[in-house]
Amino acid sequence: MIRKELKPSIDNLKEANDRTELFHDFIVNYIIHHPVYKLDKEYSKYIDDALESLEKGQEIISKKLKERND
């Protein structure tokens, strides 16, 4: 089976970038600022990992958007 590389449209990339930013901001505003997050490091490391992954994903999406716009 041959795997085709999908090429999302610029609008799809913009939407993905926007949603990634939305989730990132939601986590920061409603979880990171919550007192339990600051007190319980056992689970906060997983939240930190999730944020790092969202940031990396957004970086990749932004790079693809820039390449398409050049």
N, CA, C and O atoms as CSV, one atom per row, in Angstrom:
chain,resi,resn,atom,element,x,y,z
A,1,MET,N,N,0.840,-1.183,0.000
A,1,MET,CA,C,0.000,0.000,0.000
A,1,MET,C,C,0.885,1.246,0.000
A,1,MET,O,O,1.790,1.371,0.825
A,2,ILE,N,N,0.624,2.144,-0.908
A,2,ILE,CA,C,1.390,3.380,-1.013
A,2,ILE,C,C,0.709,4.444,-0.169
A,2,ILE,O,O,-0.498,4.667,-0.266
A,3,ARG,N,N,1.513,5.093,0.660
A,3,ARG,CA,C,0.980,6.135,1.525
A,3,ARG,C,C,1.172,7.492,0.863
A,3,ARG,O,O,2.290,7.873,0.516
A,4,LYS,N,N,0.080,8.210,0.693
A,4,LYS,CA,C,0.144,9.538,0.093
A,4,LYS,C,C,0.356,10.582,1.186
A,4,LYS,O,O,-0.187,10.474,2.286
A,5,GLU,N,N,1.154,11.589,0.859
A,5,GLU,CA,C,1.347,12.687,1.790
A,5,GLU,C,C,0.203,13.678,1.580
A,5,GLU,O,O,-0.040,14.150,0.469
A,6,LEU,N,N,-0.483,13.977,2.664
A,6,LEU,CA,C,-1.588,14.934,2.587
A,6,LEU,C,C,-1.044,16.349,2.617
A,6,LEU,O,O,-0.100,16.652,3.345
A,7,LYS,N,N,-1.642,17.194,1.830
A,7,LYS,CA,C,-1.238,18.598,1.794
A,7,LYS,C,C,-2.444,19.441,2.202
A,7,LYS,O,O,-3.280,19.782,1.365
A,8,PRO,N,N,-2.533,19.779,3.499
A,8,PRO,CA,C,-3.663,20.589,3.941
A,8,PRO,C,C,-3.607,21.987,3.321
A,8,PRO,O,O,-2.538,22.517,3.020
A,9,SER,N,N,-4.777,22.552,3.146
A,9,SER,CA,C,-4.842,23.898,2.577
A,9,SER,C,C,-4.316,24.909,3.588
A,9,SER,O,O,-4.161,24.603,4.770
A,10,ILE,N,N,-4.049,26.102,3.110
A,10,ILE,CA,C,-3.589,27.173,3.997
A,10,ILE,C,C,-4.644,27.455,5.059
A,10,ILE,O,O,-4.305,27.706,6.215
A,11,ASP,N,N,-5.911,27.416,4.681
A,11,ASP,CA,C,-6.981,27.632,5.664
A,11,ASP,C,C,-6.982,26.553,6.736
A,11,ASP,O,O,-7.202,26.847,7.911
A,12,ASN,N,N,-6.737,25.293,6.338
A,12,ASN,CA,C,-6.647,24.207,7.316
A,12,ASN,C,C,-5.480,24.420,8.265
A,12,ASN,O,O,-5.606,24.188,9.467
A,13,LEU,N,N,-4.351,24.857,7.736
A,13,LEU,CA,C,-3.189,25.121,8.576
A,13,LEU,C,C,-3.446,26.273,9.538
A,13,LEU,O,O,-3.061,26.208,10.705
A,14,LYS,N,N,-4.096,27.328,9.051
A,14,LYS,CA,C,-4.427,28.463,9.925
A,14,LYS,C,C,-5.370,28.028,11.043
A,14,LYS,O,O,-5.211,28.431,12.195
A,15,GLU,N,N,-6.342,27.207,10.693
A,15,GLU,CA,C,-7.294,26.709,11.679
A,15,GLU,C,C,-6.587,25.832,12.713
A,15,GLU,O,O,-6.841,25.960,13.911
A,16,ALA,N,N,-5.713,24.954,12.262
A,16,ALA,CA,C,-4.970,24.089,13.180
A,16,ALA,C,C,-4.078,24.922,14.100
A,16,ALA,O,O,-3.974,24.641,15.294
A,17,ASN,N,N,-3.445,25.936,13.545
A,17,ASN,CA,C,-2.592,26.830,14.327
A,17,ASN,C,C,-3.421,27.554,15.388
A,17,ASN,O,O,-3.008,27.662,16.542
A,18,ASP,N,N,-4.579,28.043,14.990
A,18,ASP,CA,C,-5.468,28.756,15.907
A,18,ASP,C,C,-5.949,27.842,17.034
A,18,ASP,O,O,-5.961,28.244,18.198
A,19,ARG,N,N,-6.340,26.630,16.696
A,19,ARG,CA,C,-6.850,25.693,17.708
A,19,ARG,C,C,-5.748,25.243,18.659
A,19,ARG,O,O,-5.991,25.063,19.853
A,20,THR,N,N,-4.552,25.063,18.141
A,20,THR,CA,C,-3.430,24.698,18.996
A,20,THR,C,C,-3.159,25.806,20.003
A,20,THR,O,O,-2.933,25.543,21.184
A,21,GLU,N,N,-3.184,27.038,19.529
A,21,GLU,CA,C,-2.984,28.189,20.416
A,21,GLU,C,C,-4.112,28.280,21.449
A,21,GLU,O,O,-3.870,28.599,22.613
A,22,LEU,N,N,-5.333,28.000,21.017
A,22,LEU,CA,C,-6.483,28.040,21.915
A,22,LEU,C,C,-6.332,27.030,23.055
A,22,LEU,O,O,-6.541,27.370,24.220
A,23,PHE,N,N,-5.968,25.783,22.716
A,23,PHE,CA,C,-5.769,24.761,23.750
A,23,PHE,C,C,-4.623,25.140,24.687
A,23,PHE,O,O,-4.725,24.972,25.903
A,24,HIS,N,N,-3.547,25.644,24.122
A,24,HIS,CA,C,-2.400,26.065,24.933
A,24,HIS,C,C,-2.831,27.133,25.931
A,24,HIS,O,O,-2.548,27.022,27.124
A,25,ASP,N,N,-3.510,28.160,25.447
A,25,ASP,CA,C,-3.946,29.253,26.325
A,25,ASP,C,C,-4.935,28.769,27.381
A,25,ASP,O,O,-4.901,29.227,28.523
A,26,PHE,N,N,-5.813,27.846,27.001
A,26,PHE,CA,C,-6.768,27.294,27.955
A,26,PHE,C,C,-6.038,26.588,29.096
A,26,PHE,O,O,-6.362,26.788,30.266
A,27,ILE,N,N,-5.057,25.766,28.752
A,27,ILE,CA,C,-4.294,25.052,29.780
A,27,ILE,C,C,-3.565,26.032,30.694
A,27,ILE,O,O,-3.567,25.867,31.914
A,28,VAL,N,N,-2.953,27.032,30.117
A,28,VAL,CA,C,-2.234,28.018,30.926
A,28,VAL,C,C,-3.199,28.769,31.842
A,28,VAL,O,O,-2.937,28.909,33.036
A,29,ASN,N,N,-4.301,29.248,31.296
A,29,ASN,CA,C,-5.222,30.084,32.069
A,29,ASN,C,C,-6.023,29.322,33.121
A,29,ASN,O,O,-6.310,29.864,34.188
A,30,TYR,N,N,-6.381,28.087,32.839
A,30,TYR,CA,C,-7.284,27.378,33.743
A,30,TYR,C,C,-6.650,26.230,34.515
A,30,TYR,O,O,-7.241,25.744,35.480
A,31,ILE,N,N,-5.473,25.788,34.119
A,31,ILE,CA,C,-4.834,24.688,34.847
A,31,ILE,C,C,-3.543,25.161,35.519
A,31,ILE,O,O,-3.346,24.939,36.713
A,32,ILE,N,N,-2.681,25.802,34.765
A,32,ILE,CA,C,-1.400,26.247,35.320
A,32,ILE,C,C,-1.619,27.235,36.467
A,32,ILE,O,O,-0.875,27.220,37.447
A,33,HIS,N,N,-2.616,28.076,36.353
A,33,HIS,CA,C,-2.873,29.080,37.381
A,33,HIS,C,C,-3.702,28.535,38.541
A,33,HIS,O,O,-3.988,29.257,39.497
A,34,HIS,N,N,-4.080,27.283,38.460
A,34,HIS,CA,C,-4.868,26.667,39.531
A,34,HIS,C,C,-3.933,26.282,40.683
A,34,HIS,O,O,-2.838,25.775,40.439
A,35,PRO,N,N,-4.351,26.516,41.940
A,35,PRO,CA,C,-3.474,26.220,43.081
A,35,PRO,C,C,-3.035,24.754,43.172
A,35,PRO,O,O,-1.914,24.479,43.599
A,36,VAL,N,N,-3.886,23.820,42.783
A,36,VAL,CA,C,-3.522,22.409,42.875
A,36,VAL,C,C,-2.338,22.100,41.965
A,36,VAL,O,O,-1.459,21.319,42.329
A,37,TYR,N,N,-2.315,22.708,40.789
A,37,TYR,CA,C,-1.202,22.504,39.861
A,37,TYR,C,C,0.110,22.899,40.531
A,37,TYR,O,O,1.121,22.207,40.405
A,38,LYS,N,N,0.076,24.014,41.239
A,38,LYS,CA,C,1.295,24.514,41.879
A,38,LYS,C,C,1.717,23.650,43.063
A,38,LYS,O,O,2.900,23.595,43.397
A,39,LEU,N,N,0.775,22.983,43.692
A,39,LEU,CA,C,1.071,22.205,44.892
A,39,LEU,C,C,1.383,20.737,44.622
A,39,LEU,O,O,2.106,20.112,45.399
A,40,ASP,N,N,0.861,20.183,43.555
A,40,ASP,CA,C,1.013,18.747,43.302
A,40,ASP,C,C,1.883,18.514,42.064
A,40,ASP,O,O,1.390,18.510,40.936
A,41,LYS,N,N,3.167,18.322,42.291
A,41,LYS,CA,C,4.110,18.157,41.179
A,41,LYS,C,C,4.018,16.772,40.536
A,41,LYS,O,O,4.568,16.546,39.458
A,42,GLU,N,N,3.316,15.839,41.206
A,42,GLU,CA,C,3.197,14.487,40.653
A,42,GLU,C,C,2.486,14.498,39.308
A,42,GLU,O,O,2.878,13.775,38.392
A,43,TYR,N,N,1.459,15.300,39.186
A,43,TYR,CA,C,0.752,15.335,37.899
A,43,TYR,C,C,1.089,16.568,37.075
A,43,TYR,O,O,0.858,16.576,35.866
A,44,SER,N,N,1.629,17.609,37.698
A,44,SER,CA,C,1.925,18.830,36.938
A,44,SER,C,C,2.974,18.599,35.858
A,44,SER,O,O,2.999,19.312,34.855
A,45,LYS,N,N,3.846,17.602,36.056
A,45,LYS,CA,C,4.856,17.321,35.025
A,45,LYS,C,C,4.202,16.863,33.729
A,45,LYS,O,O,4.721,17.135,32.646
A,46,TYR,N,N,3.067,16.169,33.824
A,46,TYR,CA,C,2.355,15.731,32.619
A,46,TYR,C,C,1.698,16.909,31.909
A,46,TYR,O,O,1.635,16.952,30.681
A,47,ILE,N,N,1.216,17.852,32.691
A,47,ILE,CA,C,0.640,19.073,32.108
A,47,ILE,C,C,1.747,19.848,31.389
A,47,ILE,O,O,1.540,20.355,30.287
A,48,ASP,N,N,2.911,19.936,32.013
A,48,ASP,CA,C,4.044,20.620,31.389
A,48,ASP,C,C,4.441,19.938,30.074
A,48,ASP,O,O,4.743,20.606,29.085
A,49,ASP,N,N,4.437,18.603,30.077
A,49,ASP,CA,C,4.747,17.861,28.848
A,49,ASP,C,C,3.727,18.158,27.751
A,49,ASP,O,O,4.087,18.305,26.583
A,50,ALA,N,N,2.454,18.244,28.134
A,50,ALA,CA,C,1.396,18.549,27.168
A,50,ALA,C,C,1.610,19.937,26.572
A,50,ALA,O,O,1.465,20.124,25.364
A,51,LEU,N,N,1.952,20.902,27.409
A,51,LEU,CA,C,2.204,22.252,26.911
A,51,LEU,C,C,3.389,22.281,25.946
A,51,LEU,O,O,3.341,22.936,24.905
A,52,GLU,N,N,4.438,21.570,26.303
A,52,GLU,CA,C,5.615,21.511,25.415
A,52,GLU,C,C,5.253,20.891,24.070
A,52,GLU,O,O,5.725,21.341,23.026
A,53,SER,N,N,4.422,19.864,24.097
A,53,SER,CA,C,4.001,19.215,22.853
A,53,SER,C,C,3.141,20.146,22.015
A,53,SER,O,O,3.297,20.199,20.795
A,54,LEU,N,N,2.237,20.881,22.649
A,54,LEU,CA,C,1.415,21.848,21.908
A,54,LEU,C,C,2.288,22.934,21.296
A,54,LEU,O,O,2.062,23.343,20.157
A,55,GLU,N,N,3.280,23.404,22.042
A,55,GLU,CA,C,4.182,24.431,21.521
A,55,GLU,C,C,4.974,23.905,20.319
A,55,GLU,O,O,5.163,24.618,19.333
A,56,LYS,N,N,5.428,22.671,20.409
A,56,LYS,CA,C,6.173,22.066,19.297
A,56,LYS,C,C,5.269,21.896,18.075
A,56,LYS,O,O,5.671,22.177,16.946
A,57,GLY,N,N,4.044,21.434,18.319
A,57,GLY,CA,C,3.088,21.284,17.228
A,57,GLY,C,C,2.786,22.612,16.553
A,57,GLY,O,O,2.727,22.700,15.326
A,58,GLN,N,N,2.595,23.639,17.363
A,58,GLN,CA,C,2.306,24.952,16.794
A,58,GLN,C,C,3.507,25.485,16.012
A,58,GLN,O,O,3.344,26.145,14.985
A,59,GLU,N,N,4.695,25.200,16.497
A,59,GLU,CA,C,5.909,25.613,15.785
A,59,GLU,C,C,5.973,24.964,14.399
A,59,GLU,O,O,6.306,25.623,13.414
A,60,ILE,N,N,5.653,23.678,14.329
A,60,ILE,CA,C,5.676,22.953,13.055
A,60,ILE,C,C,4.605,23.490,12.106
A,60,ILE,O,O,4.868,23.699,10.922
A,61,ILE,N,N,3.407,23.711,12.625
A,61,ILE,CA,C,2.314,24.243,11.805
A,61,ILE,C,C,2.680,25.628,11.279
A,61,ILE,O,O,2.473,25.927,10.103
A,62,SER,N,N,3.225,26.471,12.155
A,62,SER,CA,C,3.616,27.826,11.745
A,62,SER,C,C,4.683,27.790,10.660
A,62,SER,O,O,4.664,28.595,9.729
A,63,LYS,N,N,5.617,26.848,10.788
A,63,LYS,CA,C,6.669,26.706,9.780
A,63,LYS,C,C,6.062,26.326,8.431
A,63,LYS,O,O,6.456,26.869,7.399
A,64,LYS,N,N,5.105,25.394,8.433
A,64,LYS,CA,C,4.462,24.989,7.185
A,64,LYS,C,C,3.671,26.144,6.574
A,64,LYS,O,O,3.649,26.312,5.355
A,65,LEU,N,N,3.021,26.937,7.427
A,65,LEU,CA,C,2.295,28.108,6.935
A,65,LEU,C,C,3.247,29.095,6.275
A,65,LEU,O,O,2.961,29.623,5.200
A,66,LYS,N,N,4.376,29.339,6.922
A,66,LYS,CA,C,5.364,30.274,6.383
A,66,LYS,C,C,5.900,29.773,5.044
A,66,LYS,O,O,6.054,30.550,4.102
A,67,GLU,N,N,6.186,28.464,4.965
A,67,GLU,CA,C,6.686,27.902,3.709
A,67,GLU,C,C,5.674,28.063,2.578
A,67,GLU,O,O,6.044,28.335,1.435
A,68,ARG,N,N,4.409,27.894,2.906
A,68,ARG,CA,C,3.353,28.011,1.887
A,68,ARG,C,C,3.152,29.449,1.441
A,68,ARG,O,O,2.793,29.702,0.291
A,69,ASN,N,N,3.385,30.399,2.354
A,69,ASN,CA,C,3.169,31.805,2.030
A,69,ASN,C,C,4.354,32.433,1.304
A,69,ASN,O,O,4.222,33.507,0.717
A,70,ASP,N,N,5.508,31.775,1.340
A,70,ASP,CA,C,6.704,32.327,0.669
A,70,ASP,C,C,6.681,32.046,-0.812
A,70,ASP,O,O,7.603,32.436,-1.529
